[in-house]
Amino acid sequence: MWAPRPTLPIDCDRDASLDSRTFMDTYLMRARALTDDDVVARGGQDYRVSSPQDAGAQAADGVCLFAQVFSAMLGLHPQGRQPFSGRTYAFDDLKSRSMDVYEDMNRLLQGASFNGVSGSPFRFACSNMPPDGNCNSSCRNSDGCTGDADGPTIIFQSRQNGTEGNSDPASAASEYPRVLTYDRSVDMAATDEVGRAASISWVAPLRFPWGAYLGDRAHADPDGSFRKKDRCQAGYHFVEDTSYCVPDDIFPECPPGKALHGHFCKACAPSTYHSESESQCLACPPGRSQTLEGKTMC
């Protein structure tokens, strides 16, 4: 996602004149300029008529993150940031990948905080981060620290009948519509179920081949189009106190002659048989065959 405060200067811009909105506009302009008929003919998206997804934001902040870390380790950081060990490395030291290099790099990564293109500030989620940002191995491997960026997580779902090239998450015709936003910090700070529920903001139903789920507003579904009113398809179940059908937590056990095919049990085809030991349909061995479905031997 792009930065929620798009007019803040980006820390990795030397002149402090480039903000997230300017970067995004330039990124989209360059994507359009680099698209031609040859790119499209080879299977690429035609960004002359549609916009790319916001992956450019994450890529830019990834570059900025490592620029912040390695400039600090090499003694070149513009704000004078240094490794927590106080050591300054040469380039050959970094290439050696020693344990000292590894530890200093990871402490700088975990403690990074800067105004970026996707976050302002961009930082990693770590609820037990020390005040000075010096997160050692025990800190980094605790339950409170993750390798995820801090802030809300956006869930998208691929939509087969979306318009090709439309990646606008808010568009009804998008190939990748936004389903919900989850804010882990709100969830961790909550003291009751109401507070935890506030950490998830639903935008659209989460769809399955034979069901769907929309989680907020007391499971509201104004037109009833995403719910199964009477019963769920085999392999699905009702969410408690709702009429939403969702996939079972475990795959069903298939009877003899059938094997899992996606979510469901399907009869083994002719010229195959069901192997109970391998729980799958296998081709008949040479010299043997059978012409019916759902058989356990040839």
Phi, psi and omega in degrees: 000152177280158185303136178290341176242082193287352182261002176286137177299145179277130184298330182277001173274117185304322184271358180054035180247349183261127176248176185298321182294318179295319178299314181299315180298319180292320179299313180294323178296318179293323178299318178294319183293329183274355179270130174221180183298327180293319178300314181294321180297331179271010174102002180283160177287147178268091182283003172285337182241353178214167181257144176290164176293174186276022179299337178300329179294313180295320180296317180297318181289331175297317177296315180297320180301310181288331174296319177299315185291308186287329175294325177294318182291331181269002180075025184244007185295130185297334177261011176077017179294143181230162172300154182294339176285345183082002183274145172250129185258154167267163182301320179297328177297318180296320180293339180288338179055042179289169179296327177295317178298314182300315183291315179296320180297315182291325177293321178292319178298311184294328182267005183296142176205116182205158175283116184241195181273329181258344181209150180218094359275158172274130174204167177268148179291123178201097185289339180251029178295129176299155182304328181273002178076008182270090186260104183281188185301317180296320178295313184294330183263013177275166181296334184284342182255140179227171173268013181266148175295143178290155179103182185296146173254129181259130179258123175250159175224126179300135183240111187299324183263019173287164180284123183302130180093347179270103181249015177292113186296341181266356182276139178293341181257011184293147171287335184227070182292149176284132181259311182202165174237132181240127179249104184297324181297323177293318179298315182293328182276348184292146179247357178208177184295327178296317179295320179293322179297330181290347180283348181243126178241112182276139178247321182210162180294147169274119189259146175232166181304325182230040179174184180195169177209134174232120197268338186257187185049050178053042178061037182290144175214087192309317184259000177070013188282346184253006186246150172260121191279328189252307182209163180261152173301149176305135183094357177238164177213160177284138167292136185308133178065020176223175173246031175268130177264128179229158182298146175300154180290334179233152179288148180290154173275123184275143178287166178306137180095354179231154178221158181297133175227096190071236180273348194234163176277133181229139181297141176295141185285162172306150183072009173229169177217158180271122176266113181294324182291327182257355179054042178206167178272130181240150177294145177300143179292159180307135179089357180228152180200174172199152190251007184247162176274154169072033181261154180256001177205162179252000000 
